[in-house]
Amino acid sequence: MKKIIIIAVSALTALLASCNMDKFPHGAILEEEGVKTMQDAAGFRVGLYTPMKSLLGGARYTMEEIRGGMFHAMVDYGNVNGSLYRWEMTSTEPTAESLWYGDYAAIVSVNYTIDAYKKLLDDEKSGLSEEDKATLQDYYAEAHLTRAMLYWDLVTKFCVAYDPLVHEEGNDKLGLPLQTAYNPSSDVTTYPGRSSLLDTYKLIEDDLLTALDMSAEGQANNNYYSKDLVKALLARLYLNMQDYPKAASYAEEVILSNRYTLAKDDAELESLFISDISKELIFVVYGELNDPPTSTGSLFINDNKKGTGEDPDPFYIPSKTLLNLYDKANDMRYPLFFQTHEIEAAGQDPEDLELLWKFVGNPIYQKTTGVLNYVNAGKIRISEMYLTLAEAAAMLKTDVGLQKASNRLNELRASRIKNYVDEEYDSSNIMTHIKAEWSREFVGEGFRMINLKRWKDDLTHGEPQSVSLVYNGSELSQYDKSITHSRAIWPIPKREMDVNPQMKGQQNLGY
C-alpha cells in the first residue's frame, strides 16, 4: 500500500490520532510524488504557514482567556465552554481533543516536510544550483519554526509550567510525546510516551535555533518568517523557562533592530488592531477573503440577530477588575478594546455592560458589508518584546535590570496613554506593574494562563460588572483555584491514553 503525506493542513481534524500514522484525512498526496524539485519544495512551504492561522487566534486564544479569571460567563451563557470556564474538564473534553489531535496531525506533515527538504539538500544528484540550495535551506529553517510553534502550543496547554529548580534534571515524564521524524506505523508498540518537560522545551529550543539560520532578517508587516520572528519566539521561550538573561538578550535584540516601532496614536492603534497593518508587526498571518485567518471574537459579542454588533448577546464579558486596570480617559486602547452596550439576559433588567470589542474583524474579510466576521489576523508584535524584556530584566533583581525594566515599561505605556508621564518603579512594585500591563496589552490573546502559571499566581476571579447578569455573580469566589490545581492544565485526551500503551500511567494528575 502506498504511503501518503498530509499537505493540506487546514483540512486536518480531530479524527487523526496523534500516534496512528496510517490514518490521514482528505487533502493528501502520494509520498512517491513528494519533494523532488524546487517547485515541489515551494508547494510544501505553503503548508508550513497554514497552522499559524489557528495557532494565533480562535480557541487557542479564547479558551485560555475565559479560564483566567478576567472574564465572566453571562447568566444565560448556556454552558458554552462551561467546563473550561469552571475548571471542570474531563479527559474527554472535546476542545482538548481537537487541539491535541490537530497539532499532532500538523506535526506529522511538518516532519515529512523537514525530512524531505533534508533529503533533497543532501542529494548530490539533485542538480540544484547554489541559489536553490540556499532557498531550500531557508525553507528547512521555516519548517523547524512551524514545528516549534506547534509543540509550544501543546506544552503550554497540556503540561505544567517549566521551573528550572524542579525540571532541569529531566527525570520526569511531564513533557509531551515527541515526534521528530516522519515514520508512519500502525504498530502501537512504536508510539512514543511522554518525554521529560526539559526534553520538550529543548526540542522547541533546538528547532528555533535551527530556524535562526534563515537568511531573512525581518521587516514590519511580514507575512513570512524571519530571524526577528525566531528571536522573538526564543525570547518568549526563555522567559517561560526562567532563563532571564537569554530572554532579555533576544527581546532587546529585536527591539534594537529598529525595524519595528510602537504605535503611538489613535490611527496607528486602529490600524494595528482592526486593519492588521502596523510597524509593530514582526509577523502577521496572511489571509484572503475566501481563505481568512481564524475567527476569534464571537464569544464576546455574539450578535446573531443582525450581525452588525448593534444587538450583541455575549457569552462572556470582561470583569470590572480588568476594566479598571486601564486609565479609561487616556488609554487609547480602551475604546478600541471595549464597547458599551445595553444587555438583557434571562429576564433580568437590562444593564449597560462593557464588552470585549478587540476582535470585531478586519473589514477586508467581510463578505457582507457591515456584518461582523470576528476575523483579525494573528500577530506577533514588538510590544510583547517590550514586556518580555521588562519582566526578564526585573527578574534579574539587579539595579541595572530594574532600570532597564522601568525604561521599557514606560516606553510601552507612553505609546498607549495620552499625556503619559514616566513612573518610577522599585523592586517591590515593578512586577505588579508589568503584570498589569500584560493584562492590558494582550487581553483576549491567549497569554493569560501562560502568564499565571509562569508567575505562580493563583486564579482569582475579578469583580463582576453585574452580579445579576453574570453566572453565579454573587459566588464567583467558588471558582478561584490554586495555580497548582489539576485543571490549570488540559487533559491528555482519553482516546490517546487508550490507544497508546506507552502513555499508561502518564495522564496529567487529577484526570
C-alpha positions in Angstrom: 0.0 0.0 0.0 1.4 3.4 -0.9 2.2 5.8 1.9 0.6 9.2 1.9 1.5 12.5 3.5 -0.6 15.4 4.5 -0.2 18.7 2.6 -3.5 20.4 3.3 -3.0 21.0 7.0 -6.2 23.1 7.1 -8.2 20.0 6.3 -6.9 18.2 9.4 -9.4 17.2 12.0 -9.5 15.5 15.4 -10.2 12.2 13.6 -6.4 11.8 13.2 -4.9 10.2 16.3 -1.5 11.6 17.0 0.2 8.3 17.1 -1.6 6.3 14.5 0.2 7.4 11.3 -1.8 5.2 9.0 -4.9 7.4 9.2 -5.0 10.6 7.1 -7.8 12.9 6.1 -8.5 14.1 2.6 -6.1 16.5 1.0 -3.0 14.2 0.8 -0.5 13.5 -1.9 1.4 10.3 -2.7 4.8 10.1 -1.0 6.4 9.0 -4.2 5.3 12.4 -5.7 6.8 14.3 -2.8 9.6 16.8 -2.8 11.7 16.2 -5.8 12.1 19.7 -7.3 12.3 23.3 -6.1 8.7 23.6 -7.3 7.7 20.8 -5.0 9.6 22.4 -2.2 7.8 25.7 -2.7 4.5 24.0 -2.7 5.2 22.3 0.6 6.3 25.6 2.0 2.8 26.9 1.7 1.6 24.2 4.1 4.1 25.4 6.7 2.2 28.6 7.2 -1.3 27.1 7.3 -1.1 26.1 11.0 -0.3 29.7 12.0 -3.9 30.6 11.2 -5.2 28.5 14.0 -2.2 28.8 16.4 -2.6 32.6 16.5 -6.3 33.0 17.2 -9.6 31.2 17.7 -10.0 28.7 20.5 -6.3 28.8 21.4 -6.8 32.4 22.5 -10.4 32.4 23.8 -10.3 29.2 25.8 -7.2 30.2 27.9 -8.7 33.7 28.4 -12.0 32.6 29.8 -10.2 30.2 32.1 -8.1 33.0 33.6 -10.5 34.9 35.9 -10.6 38.1 33.9 -13.8 37.2 32.1 -17.2 36.1 33.5 -19.8 33.9 31.9 -23.2 35.6 31.4 -26.1 34.2 33.3 -27.6 32.8 30.1 -24.4 31.6 28.6 -25.9 28.1 28.1 -22.8 26.3 29.4 -20.9 27.2 26.3 -17.4 26.1 27.1 -18.6 25.9 30.7 -16.4 23.0 31.8 -13.3 25.1 30.7 -14.5 28.2 32.4 -15.3 26.4 35.7 -12.1 24.3 35.6 -14.2 21.1 35.4 -12.7 19.5 32.3 -12.6 15.7 32.0 -10.3 13.5 29.8 -13.0 13.5 27.1 -13.1 17.3 26.8 -13.8 17.9 23.1 -11.7 21.1 22.8 -8.7 19.4 24.3 -9.1 16.5 21.9 -9.4 18.9 18.9 -6.3 20.9 19.9 -4.2 17.8 20.7 -5.0 15.9 17.5 -5.0 19.0 15.3 -1.5 20.0 16.5 -0.1 16.5 16.2 -1.6 16.0 12.8 0.2 19.1 11.7 3.4 17.9 13.2 3.2 14.7 11.1 3.0 16.9 8.0 5.9 19.2 9.1 8.0 16.2 10.0 7.6 14.8 6.5 8.5 18.2 5.0 11.6 18.5 7.2 12.7 15.0 6.2 12.0 15.7 2.5 13.9 19.0 2.5 16.9 17.4 4.2 16.9 14.5 1.8 16.8 16.9 -1.2 19.6 19.1 0.3 21.8 16.1 0.8 21.2 14.6 -2.6 24.3 15.1 -4.6 22.5 14.2 -7.8 19.7 16.7 -7.3 21.1 19.2 -9.7 20.2 22.1 -7.5 22.1 25.4 -8.0 23.8 27.0 -5.1 21.0 29.6 -5.1 18.3 26.9 -5.0 20.2 25.2 -2.1 20.2 28.5 -0.2 16.5 28.9 -0.8 15.8 25.3 0.3 17.9 25.8 3.4 15.5 28.7 4.3 12.5 26.5 3.7 14.1 23.9 6.0 14.6 26.6 8.7 11.0 27.7 8.3 9.7 24.1 8.8 11.6 23.9 12.1 9.9 27.2 13.2 6.5 25.8 12.5 7.2 22.6 14.4 8.4 24.7 17.3 5.2 26.7 17.4 3.1 23.5 17.3 5.0 22.0 20.2 4.8 25.3 22.0 1.0 25.3 21.7 0.9 21.8 23.2 3.3 22.3 26.0 1.7 25.5 27.3 -1.7 23.8 27.5 -1.1 20.2 28.3 2.0 20.5 30.6 2.8 22.2 33.8 4.9 25.4 33.7 8.6 24.8 33.4 10.6 25.5 36.6 14.4 25.0 36.4 14.5 24.2 40.1 12.2 21.3 39.5 12.6 20.1 36.0 16.2 20.8 35.0 17.3 17.2 35.8 15.0 15.9 33.1 14.0 12.8 35.0 10.2 13.4 35.0 7.5 12.3 32.4 5.7 15.6 32.4 6.5 16.6 28.8 5.0 15.7 25.5 5.3 12.6 23.3 7.9 13.8 20.8 7.9 13.0 17.2 10.7 14.5 15.1 10.7 12.2 12.0 8.0 11.1 9.6 7.7 7.4 10.4 4.2 6.1 9.8 3.3 2.9 11.6 0.2 1.0 12.9 2.4 -0.8 15.4 1.3 0.6 18.7 4.5 -0.6 20.4 6.4 2.1 18.5 4.3 5.0 19.6 6.2 7.5 21.9 5.3 8.0 25.5 5.7 11.3 27.3 9.2 12.8 27.4 10.6 14.9 30.3 9.5 18.5 30.4 13.1 19.6 29.8 13.3 17.4 26.7 10.2 19.0 25.3 11.5 22.5 25.9 14.9 21.5 24.5 13.2 20.3 21.3 11.4 23.6 20.9 14.7 25.4 21.6 16.6 23.3 19.1 14.0 23.9 16.4 14.2 27.6 16.9 17.9 27.7 16.9 17.9 25.8 13.7 15.3 28.3 12.3 17.7 31.1 13.3 19.8 30.0 10.2 17.2 31.5 7.8 18.6 34.4 5.7 15.7 36.9 6.0 16.4 39.4 8.8 12.8 40.7 9.1 10.6 43.7 8.3 7.4 45.2 9.6 4.1 43.7 8.4 5.9 40.5 7.4 3.7 37.5 6.3 6.8 35.4 6.2 9.1 34.0 8.9 12.3 35.9 9.6 15.2 35.9 12.0 13.5 38.6 14.0 10.5 36.3 14.5 12.7 33.5 15.6 14.5 35.8 18.1 11.1 36.9 19.4 10.0 33.3 19.9 13.3 32.5 21.6 12.7 35.4 24.0 9.2 34.1 24.7 10.6 30.6 25.2 13.4 31.6 27.6 11.1 33.9 29.6 8.9 30.9 30.3 12.0 28.7 31.1 13.0 31.4 33.5 16.3 31.9 31.6 16.1 35.6 32.1 19.4 36.7 30.6 18.7 35.0 27.3 15.1 36.2 27.3 16.2 39.8 27.8 19.0 39.5 25.3 16.8 38.2 22.4 14.0 40.6 23.2 16.4 43.5 23.3 18.0 42.5 20.0 14.6 42.6 18.2 13.8 46.0 19.8 17.2 47.5 18.9 16.9 46.3 15.3 14.8 49.4 14.9 12.7 47.6 12.3 9.6 47.8 14.4 8.1 50.8 16.2 5.3 51.1 18.7 2.1 52.6 17.5 1.6 55.9 19.3 -1.7 57.5 18.3 -5.3 56.5 17.7 -5.0 56.0 14.0 -1.9 53.7 14.3 -3.6 51.6 17.0 -6.7 51.2 15.0 -4.7 50.1 12.0 -2.8 47.7 14.3 -5.8 46.1 15.9 -8.5 46.4 13.3 -6.8 46.5 9.9 -3.8 44.3 11.0 -1.3 46.7 9.5 1.4 48.3 11.6 5.1 48.9 12.0 4.7 47.0 15.3 4.1 43.7 13.5 7.1 41.3 13.5 4.8 38.7 11.9 1.2 38.8 10.8 -0.8 35.8 9.4 -1.7 36.1 5.8 -5.3 35.7 4.7 -7.7 36.3 1.8 -11.4 36.9 1.6 -12.1 33.3 0.8 -9.3 31.9 3.0 -9.3 34.1 6.1 -7.5 33.7 9.4 -9.3 32.1 12.3 -12.3 33.8 13.9 -11.7 34.9 17.5 -14.2 37.3 19.0 -17.6 35.8 18.6 -17.8 34.5 22.2 -17.5 38.1 23.4 -20.1 39.7 21.1 -22.3 37.1 19.5 -24.7 39.3 17.5 -26.8 36.6 15.9 -29.8 38.9 15.2 -28.4 41.5 12.9 -24.7 40.6 12.8 -23.7 44.2 12.9 -22.7 44.4 16.5 -25.8 46.6 17.3 -27.5 43.8 19.2 -24.9 41.7 21.0 -25.7 38.7 23.2 -22.3 37.8 24.6 -21.4 34.5 26.3 -18.5 36.1 28.3 -17.8 39.7 29.4 -14.8 41.4 30.9 -14.7 41.7 34.7 -14.8 45.1 36.3 -11.4 44.3 37.7 -9.9 44.0 34.2 -11.6 47.2 33.0 -10.3 49.2 36.0 -6.7 48.3 35.1 -7.0 51.0 32.3 -6.8 54.7 32.5 -10.1 54.9 30.8 -9.9 58.6 30.0 -6.4 58.5 28.4 -5.5 54.9 27.4 -6.0 54.8 23.6 -6.5 51.1 23.7 -9.6 51.3 25.8 -12.2 52.5 23.2 -10.7 50.0 20.7 -10.8 47.0 23.0 -14.1 47.7 24.8 -17.5 49.0 23.8 -20.6 49.6 26.0 -24.0 48.1 25.1 -27.3 47.6 26.8 -27.6 43.9 27.6 -30.6 41.9 28.7 -30.3 38.3 29.8 -32.5 35.6 31.3 -35.3 38.0 32.0 -33.2 40.3 34.2 -33.4 44.0 33.9 -31.1 45.3 31.1 -27.9 46.9 32.1 -25.1 48.8 30.3 -22.1 46.4 30.1 -18.7 46.8 28.5 -17.9 44.1 26.0 -14.6 43.0 24.6 -14.6 44.6 21.2 -11.0 43.8 20.2 -11.8 41.2 17.6 -14.7 42.6 15.7 -12.9 41.7 12.5 -10.9 43.2 9.7 -13.2 44.7 7.0 -11.1 43.1 4.3 -12.5 39.7 5.4 -16.2 40.9 5.4 -18.2 39.1 2.8 -21.3 41.1 3.7 -20.8 44.8 4.3 -21.5 45.8 7.9 -21.7 42.2 9.2 -19.0 41.4 11.8 -16.8 38.5 11.0 -14.7 38.5 14.2 -11.7 37.7 12.0 -8.5 39.5 12.7 -5.1 38.2 11.6 -3.0 36.6 14.2 0.0 38.7 15.1 3.3 38.7 16.9 4.3 42.3 17.7 7.1 44.3 19.2 5.1 45.2 22.3 5.5 41.6 23.5 9.2 42.1 23.3 9.0 45.3 25.5 7.1 43.4 28.2 9.3 40.3 27.8 12.4 42.5 28.3 10.9 44.4 31.1 9.9 41.2 33.0 13.1 39.3 32.3 15.2 42.4 33.4 13.2 42.9 36.5 13.6 39.2 37.4 17.4 39.6 37.3 16.9 41.6 40.5 19.8 44.0 39.9 19.9 47.8 39.8 20.7 47.7 36.1 17.9 45.2 35.4 15.4 47.3 37.4 16.3 50.4 35.4 16.1 48.6 32.1 12.7 47.1 33.1 11.4 50.6 34.1 12.6 52.2 30.9 10.9 49.6 28.6 7.7 49.6 30.6 7.5 53.4 30.5 8.2 53.4 26.8 5.3 51.0 26.1 2.9 52.8 28.4 3.8 56.2 26.8 2.9 54.8 23.4 -0.5 53.8 24.6 -1.6 56.5 27.0 -2.1 60.2 26.2 -0.2 62.7 28.3 1.7 59.9 29.9 4.3 60.9 32.5 7.0 58.3 33.2 6.5 56.5 36.5 9.2 55.5 38.9 9.3 51.8 40.0 11.2 49.9 42.6 11.9 46.3 43.2 8.9 46.0 45.4 6.3 47.0 42.8 7.9 46.6 39.3 6.4 43.1 38.7 2.9 44.3 39.8 3.0 46.9 37.1 4.4 44.6 34.5 1.7 42.0 35.2 -1.0 44.7 34.9 0.5 45.8 31.5 0.5 42.2 30.2 -3.2 42.1 31.1 -4.0 45.4 29.4 -2.0 45.0 26.2 -2.7 41.3 25.5 -6.3 40.9 26.8 -8.0 38.2 24.8 -4.8 37.0 23.1 -4.2 33.7 24.9 -1.5 34.8 27.2 -3.5 34.8 30.5 -3.0 31.2 31.6 0.6 31.1 30.4 1.3 34.1 32.5 -0.4 32.9 35.6 1.5 29.6 35.5 4.8 31.4 34.9 4.2 33.8 37.8 2.8 31.0 40.0 -0.2 33.3 40.6 -3.4 31.6 41.8 -6.6 32.1 39.8 -8.8 34.8 41.3 -12.0 35.9 39.6 -12.3 39.6 39.4 -15.3 41.8 40.5 -18.2 41.3 38.1 -19.7 44.2 36.1 -23.1 43.0 37.2 -24.0 40.5 39.9 -27.4 39.7 38.4 -26.3 39.3 34.8 -23.2 37.2 35.5 -23.4 33.5 36.1 -23.3 32.9 39.8 -22.2 36.5 40.1 -22.5 36.6 43.9 -20.5 33.5 44.3 -17.6 33.9 41.9 -15.1 33.1 44.6 -16.1 29.4 44.3 -14.2 29.3 41.0 -11.0 30.6 42.5 -8.3 28.0 42.3 -4.7 27.4 43.2 -2.5 27.5 40.1 -1.3 24.1 41.2 -4.9 22.7 40.7 -5.1 19.8 38.3 -7.3 21.8 35.9 -4.7 24.5 35.4 -3.5 22.3 32.6 -5.5 20.4 30.0 -6.1 16.6 30.0 -4.4 14.3 27.6 -7.3 13.0 25.6 -8.7 9.7 26.8 -8.5 8.3 23.3 -4.8 8.9 23.2 -4.4 7.3 26.6 -6.4 4.2 25.4 -4.6 3.7 22.1 -1.0 4.3 23.2 0.4 1.7 25.6 3.5 3.9 26.2 1.2 6.5 27.8 0.0 4.2 30.5 0.2 5.9 33.9 1.2 9.2 32.2 -2.1 11.1 32.3 -2.0 14.5 33.9 -2.7 14.3 37.6 -6.3 14.6 38.6 -7.8 13.3 35.3 
